[in-house]
Amino acid sequence: MNHSFLNSCLLTALLCAGITSSPAAPEISNVRVSQRPGTTLVDVYYNLAGSTDSGASVSVELSDNSGASFGLPVTALSGHVGASITNGTNRHLIWNAKADRPDGYSATMRLRLTAVDTPPIPEGATLIPAGTFTTGRTSGDLDSNAPPVTVSVSAFYIGKYKVTKAVWDEVNSSAAAYGYTDLTIGKGKAGDHPVHSITWFDMIKWCNARSQKNGLTPVYSVNGTVMKTGQSAPTADWNANGYRLPTETEWEKAARGGVTGKRFSTGTDTISHSQANYRSIIHSVDVSPTQGYHPKYSAGAEPFTSPVGSFAANGFGLYDMTGNVAQWCWDWFHQLSYVNGAADPKGIISGFTRSIRGGNWYANFIENRDCFRGSVTPTNSFSGFGFRLVRRAIP
């Protein structure tokens, strides 16, 4: 018999209270669930009240034993789910049930919605909302290592700016007191320029140092101990609230700024020196009236970096996602990182090079287009490599 997914699983949305000890706890009510005819898409409507100015973090859990226990993964979600959901009636989220439950229907399946207050957005960061998007070569560029696939990403915070030399120095000044004894000094043309000439390992340890300096839980460890020195490959605690590098998928979603099918992270199919700090050459997609290095920043000795925030932000309010310095990511570089339907992909478990994204002051448009993807050994450092910070958004 050809069963409708929803009708057969008798799907019910159950309310779970948020932070009951808080007088301003967010509250979910009037939950309605329906399946779209002829599809496996499930619409969930609900009312939300009592959240703070930062909104509520709304999560979804799944049970296959009539609600006796929850915790089965629910990742194929979009709409009003994740962090910073504002109060209102008829909040709407969509669940692609078949993507999470390919085995089909169940008469004992239940959903549970939970709302807790979203913490204030960290200073200097912006929230990238949860949802699905298409990553990889999406604008006609040819990159055999980045096939277009659709993936889902949880909400996360990301720095509006690349880490500057001034911020790098501020953390370095106290890092030794926490046991970080081999962090490089790093280089930067000025305090408001991005820090560069640091290795991937330096960035990993620096993220931990800043986390400890700010009273957060470090993300990276080696053999169960917080990574503070050396160059051993770390593991990541993705539930920790400390600072870390973005995954490639997080970086690309942030870089695209909510725009699809465009060649550059500026949200356009062409690029010029009015939009980014890069090396211009004559080409149909490079429409800059000035060629070579950016004329405003190429005085004096290399590197020709620019102060962070010198150009317009993208659709998510992020600066320099194209040009200035390229940005290290967490992932080992490999084509197998691109898996259609993946949830919060983090790349393969081992490799030889780590991923670099976004182009730099030295690169021409070819190395800035389509959210450029390259790779470098993690012990390498160069004046065109920098990074920006990420933190998890769900409390």
RODO-2510 file (C-alpha; in nm, 4 decimals, decimal comma):
residues 395
     n   res          X          Y          Z
     1     m     0,0000     0,0000     0,0000
     2     n     0,1242     0,3490    -0,0813
     3     h     0,1036     0,5289     0,2519
     4     s     0,1202     0,9050     0,3032
     5     f     0,4231     0,9690     0,5241
     6     l     0,2423     1,1966     0,7681
     7     n    -0,0845     1,0096     0,7918
     8     s     0,0972     0,6869     0,8636
     9     c     0,3321     0,8250     1,1268
    10     l     0,0499     1,0102     1,3108
    11     l     0,2946     1,2969     1,3571
    12     t     0,2247     1,5080     1,6657
    13     a     0,4076     1,8208     1,7793
    14     l     0,4552     1,8284     2,1560
    15     l     0,5393     2,1428     2,3511
    16     c     0,8443     2,1456     2,5759
    17     a     0,8979     2,4412     2,8113
    18     g     1,2091     2,6524     2,7811
    19     i     1,3957     2,7916     3,0835
    20     t     1,1207     2,7545     3,3412
    21     s     1,3143     2,9378     3,6137
    22     s     1,3174     3,2604     3,4112
    23     p     1,0132     3,4909     3,4302
    24     a     1,0714     3,5895     3,0685
    25     a     1,1061     3,2347     2,9353
    26     p     0,9921     3,1962     2,5750
    27     e     0,6752     2,9936     2,5319
    28     i     0,5534     2,7935     2,2333
    29     s     0,1792     2,7401     2,1909
    30     n    -0,0868     2,6491     1,9353
    31     v     0,1311     2,4046     1,7405
    32     r    -0,0209     2,2834     1,4124
    33     v     0,1260     2,0190     1,1847
    34     s     0,0307     1,9192     0,8320
    35     q     0,1875     1,7380     0,5421
    36     r     0,1854     1,8848     0,1942
    37     p    -0,0152     1,6528    -0,0315
    38     g     0,1960     1,4345    -0,2545
    39     t     0,5239     1,5301    -0,0812
    40     t     0,7254     1,4431     0,2283
    41     l     0,7380     1,8095     0,3378
    42     v     0,5812     1,8756     0,6772
    43     d     0,4640     2,2260     0,7707
    44     v     0,4765     2,3140     1,1390
    45     y     0,3082     2,6344     1,2594
    46     y     0,3321     2,7670     1,6136
    47     n     0,3011     3,0817     1,8233
    48     l     0,5990     3,2205     2,0141
    49     a     0,5797     3,4631     2,3059
    50     g     0,7954     3,5775     2,5958
    51     s     1,1363     3,5810     2,4267
    52     t     1,3906     3,8581     2,4817
    53     d     1,5094     4,1194     2,2328
    54     s     1,7605     3,8624     2,1076
    55     g     1,4746     3,6274     2,0220
    56     a     1,4431     3,2604     2,1063
    57     s     1,6383     2,9577     1,9919
    58     v     1,3816     2,7110     1,8612
    59     s     1,4910     2,3491     1,8168
    60     v     1,3131     2,0352     1,7020
    61     e     1,3559     1,6829     1,8373
    62     l     1,2162     1,3550     1,7105
    63     s     1,0869     1,0455     1,8892
    64     d     0,9999     0,7102     1,7360
    65     n     0,8496     0,5635     2,0556
    66     s     0,5375     0,7798     2,0988
    67     g     0,7273     1,0459     2,2933
    68     a     0,8781     0,8252     2,5635
    69     s     1,2191     0,9585     2,4654
    70     f     1,3498     1,2132     2,2166
    71     g     1,6864     1,2845     2,0620
    72     l     1,6706     1,1438     1,7099
    73     p     1,8363     1,3904     1,4690
    74     v     1,6163     1,6353     1,2819
    75     t     1,8319     1,8301     1,0371
    76     a     1,6295     1,8857     0,7198
    77     l     1,4655     2,2017     0,8548
    78     s     1,4114     2,5534     0,7241
    79     g     1,2073     2,8569     0,8227
    80     h     1,1507     2,9743     1,1807
    81     v     1,3930     2,7381     1,3500
    82     g     1,7334     2,7995     1,5080
    83     a     1,8507     3,1102     1,6898
    84     s     1,6966     3,4585     1,7138
    85     i     1,3364     3,3665     1,6297
    86     t     1,1192     3,6629     1,7229
    87     n     0,7843     3,6567     1,8999
    88     g     0,4752     3,6221     1,6883
    89     t     0,1861     3,4086     1,5734
    90     n     0,2039     3,1595     1,2904
    91     r     0,5785     3,1065     1,3099
    92     h     0,6450     2,8536     1,0352
    93     l     0,9070     2,5849     0,9864
    94     i     0,9325     2,3167     0,7196
    95     w     1,0620     1,9646     0,7805
    96     n     1,1656     1,7405     0,4922
    97     a     1,0664     1,4259     0,6768
    98     k     1,1897     1,1809     0,4159
    99     a     1,5419     1,3283     0,4265
   100     d     1,5714     1,2521     0,7990
   101     r     1,3660     0,9326     0,7953
   102     p     1,4378     0,7554     0,4644
   103     d     1,2949     0,4349     0,6123
   104     g     0,9496     0,5864     0,5736
   105     y     0,6508     0,5919     0,8049
   106     s     0,5986     0,4980     1,1692
   107     a     0,2853     0,4989     1,3812
   108     t     0,4864     0,6011     1,6896
   109     m     0,6698     0,9089     1,5590
   110     r     0,6422     1,2418     1,7434
   111     l     0,8016     1,5875     1,7122
   112     r     0,8848     1,8179     2,0023
   113     l     0,9515     2,1910     1,9762
   114     t     1,1694     2,3606     2,2377
   115     a     1,2347     2,7325     2,2850
   116     v     1,5028     2,8941     2,5026
   117     d     1,6306     3,2491     2,5084
   118     t     1,8955     3,3273     2,2501
   119     p     2,2019     3,4851     2,4117
   120     p     2,2917     3,8340     2,2878
   121     i     2,4958     3,8260     1,9673
   122     p     2,8670     3,8505     2,0581
   123     e     3,0238     4,1888     1,9966
   124     g     3,1636     4,2200     1,6457
   125     a     2,9730     3,9155     1,5188
   126     t     2,6581     3,8480     1,3228
   127     l     2,4173     3,5552     1,3276
   128     i     2,3971     3,3267     1,0256
   129     p     2,0562     3,1578     1,0423
   130     a     2,0021     2,7843     1,0180
   131     g     1,8801     2,6384     0,6931
   132     t     1,9710     2,4707     0,3677
   133     f     2,1670     2,6164     0,0771
   134     t     2,3563     2,5036    -0,2310
   135     t     2,7310     2,5015    -0,1883
   136     g     3,0054     2,4428    -0,4460
   137     r     3,0277     2,5705    -0,8034
   138     t     2,6901     2,7326    -0,8515
   139     s     2,7559     3,0121    -1,1006
   140     g     2,8997     2,8311    -1,4015
   141     d     3,2622     2,8301    -1,2903
   142     l     3,4431     2,5004    -1,3363
   143     d     3,5847     2,3513    -1,0170
   144     s     3,5984     1,9729    -1,0210
   145     n     3,6723     1,9690    -0,6462
   146     a     3,3534     2,1535    -0,5553
   147     p     3,0444     1,9956    -0,7125
   148     p     2,7177     2,1754    -0,6310
   149     v     2,5321     2,0031    -0,3473
   150     t     2,2541     2,1058    -0,1111
   151     v     2,3395     2,0892     0,2585
   152     s     2,1879     2,2056     0,5869
   153     v     2,3692     2,4220     0,8397
   154     s     2,2851     2,5012     1,2010
   155     a     2,2811     2,8648     1,3096
   156     f     2,6183     3,0111     1,4095
   157     y     2,7872     3,3389     1,4920
   158     i     3,0679     3,4645     1,2696
   159     g     3,2912     3,7686     1,2968
   160     k     3,1948     4,0625     1,0783
   161     y     3,5629     4,1285     1,0201
   162     k     3,8759     3,9219     0,9770
   163     v     4,0881     3,9077     1,2921
   164     t     4,3044     4,2193     1,2992
   165     k     4,6625     4,2546     1,4116
   166     a     4,5443     4,4570     1,7125
   167     v     4,3059     4,1836     1,8287
   168     w     4,5695     3,9158     1,7682
   169     d     4,8187     4,1100     1,9817
   170     e     4,5649     4,1654     2,2595
   171     v     4,5127     3,7919     2,3054
   172     n     4,8820     3,7126     2,2623
   173     s     4,9702     3,9501     2,5441
   174     s     4,7955     3,7270     2,7992
   175     a     4,8217     3,3852     2,6298
   176     a     5,1414     3,2811     2,8068
   177     a     4,9648     3,3090     3,1426
   178     y     4,7286     3,0316     3,0256
   179     g     5,0118     2,8093     2,9019
   180     y     5,0320     2,9157     2,5367
   181     t     5,4066     2,9487     2,4913
   182     d     5,4682     2,9147     2,1172
   183     l     5,2140     3,1438     1,9517
   184     t     5,3730     3,3394     1,6691
   185     i     5,3827     3,7176     1,6839
   186     g     5,2059     3,7422     1,3503
   187     k     5,2274     4,0311     1,1078
   188     g     4,9987     4,3106     1,0014
   189     k     5,0466     4,6383     0,8203
   190     a     4,8608     4,8216     1,0985
   191     g     4,6380     4,7416     1,3919
   192     d     4,3211     4,7657     1,1807
   193     h     4,4604     4,5463     0,9014
   194     p     4,4113     4,1680     0,9091
   195     v     4,6779     3,9662     1,0863
   196     h     4,8715     3,7411     0,8492
   197     s     5,1797     3,5181     0,8206
   198     i     5,0419     3,2773     1,0798
   199     t     4,9911     2,9037     1,0383
   200     w     4,6682     2,7108     1,0746
   201     f     4,8026     2,5665     1,4014
   202     d     4,8681     2,9187     1,5329
   203     m     4,5063     3,0086     1,4664
   204     i     4,3761     2,6956     1,6387
   205     k     4,5779     2,7663     1,9542
   206     w     4,4934     3,1367     1,9440
   207     c     4,1208     3,0521     1,9295
   208     n     4,1636     2,8458     2,2459
   209     a     4,3604     3,1243     2,4143
   210     r     4,0931     3,3812     2,3375
   211     s     3,8239     3,1436     2,4622
   212     q     4,0028     3,1048     2,7958
   213     k     4,0707     3,4783     2,8181
   214     n     3,6964     3,5425     2,7772
   215     g     3,5814     3,2677     3,0142
   216     l     3,4552     3,0370     2,7387
   217     t     3,5148     2,6663     2,6838
   218     p     3,7987     2,5998     2,4353
   219     v     3,6996     2,4023     2,1274
   220     y     4,0232     2,2301     2,0298
   221     s     4,2073     1,9544     2,2157
   222     v     4,4748     1,6895     2,1647
   223     n     4,4312     1,3571     2,3453
   224     g     4,1653     1,5120     2,5679
   225     t     4,3782     1,8113     2,6727
   226     v     4,3200     2,1694     2,5582
   227     m     4,5593     2,2385     2,2707
   228     k     4,8008     2,5113     2,3792
   229     t     5,1316     2,4259     2,2091
   230     g     5,2753     2,2192     1,9268
   231     q     5,1422     2,1050     1,5918
   232     s     4,9527     1,7850     1,6612
   233     a     4,6251     1,7452     1,4728
   234     p     4,3489     1,8515     1,7149
   235     t     3,9949     1,7308     1,7616
   236     a     3,7060     1,9735     1,7955
   237     d     3,4297     1,9848     2,0546
   238     w     3,1463     2,1224     1,8428
   239     n     2,9293     2,1743     2,1511
   240     a     3,1807     2,4056     2,3205
   241     n     3,0904     2,7749     2,3295
   242     g     3,4419     2,9020     2,2573
   243     y     3,5968     3,0532     1,9468
   244     r     3,6907     2,8429     1,6474
   245     l     3,7533     2,8477     1,2736
   246     p     3,4511     2,8120     1,0466
   247     t     3,3913     2,4894     0,8637
   248     e     3,4014     2,5259     0,4870
   249     t     3,0251     2,4968     0,4702
   250     e     2,9735     2,7639     0,7351
   251     w     3,2202     2,9924     0,5608
   252     e     3,0558     2,9511     0,2223
   253     k     2,7038     3,0065     0,3515
   254     a     2,8235     3,3230     0,5260
   255     a     3,0176     3,4381     0,2197
   256     r     2,7238     3,4061    -0,0162
   257     g     2,5235     3,6456     0,1997
   258     g     2,1921     3,4777     0,1297
   259     v     2,2327     3,5221    -0,2473
   260     t     2,2317     3,2209    -0,4811
   261     g     2,3875     3,1572    -0,8207
   262     k     2,6281     3,4523    -0,8218
   263     r     2,9957     3,4298    -0,9066
   264     f     3,1329     3,6458    -0,6252
   265     s     3,0555     3,6847    -0,2566
   266     t     2,9693     4,0459    -0,3354
   267     g     2,6421     3,9068    -0,4744
   268     t     2,7398     3,9954    -0,8323
   269     d     2,8694     3,8179    -1,1426
   270     t     3,1408     4,0786    -1,1975
   271     i     3,4016     4,2356    -0,9729
   272     s     3,5977     4,5605    -0,9546
   273     h     3,8292     4,7506    -0,7220
   274     s     3,5266     4,9343    -0,5841
   275     q     3,4136     4,6058    -0,4266
   276     a     3,7271     4,4305    -0,3017
   277     n     4,1041     4,4425    -0,2542
   278     y     4,2461     4,2051    -0,5172
   279     r     4,4765     4,2114    -0,8229
   280     s     4,2715     4,3140    -1,1250
   281     i     4,3354     4,1804    -1,4746
   282     i     4,1538     4,2380    -1,8012
   283     h     3,8636     3,9918    -1,8291
   284     s     3,4922     3,9945    -1,9016
   285     v     3,4025     3,9397    -1,5346
   286     d     3,6712     4,1802    -1,4044
   287     v     3,5250     4,5191    -1,4846
   288     s     3,7603     4,7317    -1,2741
   289     p     3,8793     5,0481    -1,4545
   290     t     4,2146     5,0059    -1,2761
   291     q     4,4340     4,7011    -1,3310
   292     g     4,6976     4,5414    -1,1115
   293     y     4,7041     4,5753    -0,7338
   294     h     4,4441     4,7980    -0,5717
   295     p     4,5702     5,1533    -0,6289
   296     k     4,4542     5,2748    -0,2884
   297     y     4,6513     5,0134    -0,0936
   298     s     4,9549     4,9306    -0,3084
   299     a     5,1827     5,2064    -0,1805
   300     g     5,4979     5,1045     0,0077
   301     a     5,6111     4,7477     0,0575
   302     e     5,4051     4,4326     0,0214
   303     p     5,1712     4,2980     0,1449
   304     f     4,9096     4,5339     0,0065
   305     t     4,6388     4,4582     0,2608
   306     s     4,3618     4,7038     0,3440
   307     p     4,1956     4,7970     0,6752
   308     v     3,9131     4,5554     0,7569
   309     g     3,5728     4,6941     0,6617
   310     s     3,7053     4,9092     0,3769
   311     f     3,4412     4,7835     0,1338
   312     a     3,0668     4,7272     0,1490
   313     a     2,9389     4,4326     0,3520
   314     n     2,7600     4,1386     0,1942
   315     g     2,3987     4,0424     0,2575
   316     f     2,4795     3,9037     0,6036
   317     g     2,6755     4,2141     0,7096
   318     l     3,0196     4,0547     0,6647
   319     y     3,3205     4,2405     0,5293
   320     d     3,6051     4,1199     0,3071
   321     m     3,4626     3,7791     0,2242
   322     t     3,6343     3,8405    -0,1101
   323     g     3,9925     3,9682    -0,1236
   324     n     4,2296     4,1292     0,1302
   325     v     4,3518     3,8028     0,2894
   326     a     4,2210     3,4533     0,2266
   327     q     4,0636     3,2733     0,5212
   328     w     4,1620     2,9416     0,6737
   329     c     3,8845     2,6942     0,7550
   330     w     3,8730     2,3855     0,9767
   331     d     3,8315     2,1225     0,7053
   332     w     4,0856     1,8965     0,5436
   333     f     4,0730     1,9694     0,1706
   334     h     3,9002     1,7000    -0,0367
   335     q     3,6260     1,6646    -0,2966
   336     l     3,4529     1,4150    -0,0685
   337     s     3,3700     1,7104     0,1571
   338     y     3,0819     1,7832    -0,0809
   339     v     2,8014     1,5391     0,0021
   340     n     2,4487     1,6138    -0,1089
   341     g     2,2024     1,6263     0,1800
   342     a     2,4731     1,6471     0,4483
   343     a     2,3954     1,8174     0,7802
   344     d     2,6647     2,0446     0,9256
   345     p     2,9442     1,8811     0,7227
   346     k     3,2929     1,9153     0,8681
   347     g     3,5019     1,7506     0,5977
   348     i     3,6965     1,4269     0,5959
   349     i     3,8655     1,3042     0,9145
   350     s     4,2253     1,3307     0,7931
   351     g     4,4273     1,4700     0,5060
   352     f     4,7338     1,6637     0,3993
   353     t     4,6148     2,0223     0,3448
   354     r     4,3542     2,2459     0,5085
   355     s     4,1086     2,4565     0,3130
   356     i     4,1625     2,8237     0,2309
   357     r     3,8682     3,0324     0,1107
   358     g     3,8038     3,3705    -0,0427
   359     g     4,1073     3,5004    -0,2355
   360     n     4,3421     3,7798    -0,1272
   361     w     4,5160     4,1062    -0,2192
   362     y     4,7626     3,9210    -0,4449
   363     a     4,5107     3,7000    -0,6281
   364     n     4,3299     3,7947    -0,9469
   365     f     3,9579     3,7438    -1,0032
   366     i     4,0087     3,3716    -1,0773
   367     e     4,1092     3,3160    -0,7164
   368     n     3,8267     3,5268    -0,5827
   369     r     3,5324     3,3946    -0,7849
   370     d     3,2674     3,1497    -0,6817
   371     c     3,3795     3,1702    -0,3189
   372     f     3,7241     3,0428    -0,4196
   373     r     3,8466     2,7220    -0,2626
   374     g     4,2137     2,6355    -0,2257
   375     s     4,4323     2,4396     0,0125
   376     v     4,7626     2,4761     0,1965
   377     t     4,9536     2,2611     0,4428
   378     p     4,8631     2,3702     0,7971
   379     t     5,2270     2,4510     0,8810
   380     n     5,2460     2,7072     0,5998
   381     s     5,2157     3,0818     0,6500
   382     f     5,1860     3,3613     0,3957
   383     s     5,1042     3,7308     0,3840
   384     g     4,7809     3,6479     0,2026
   385     f     4,6380     3,4158     0,4698
   386     g     4,4254     3,5233     0,7666
   387     f     4,1036     3,4126     0,9385
   388     r     3,7803     3,5102     1,1080
   389     l     3,6123     3,3639     1,4146
   390     v     3,3020     3,1525     1,4638
   391     r     3,1019     3,0513     1,7714
   392     r     2,8075     2,8165     1,8032
   393     a     2,4720     2,9921     1,8352
   394     i     2,2511     2,7384     2,0130
   395     p     2,2929     2,7693     2,3933
***
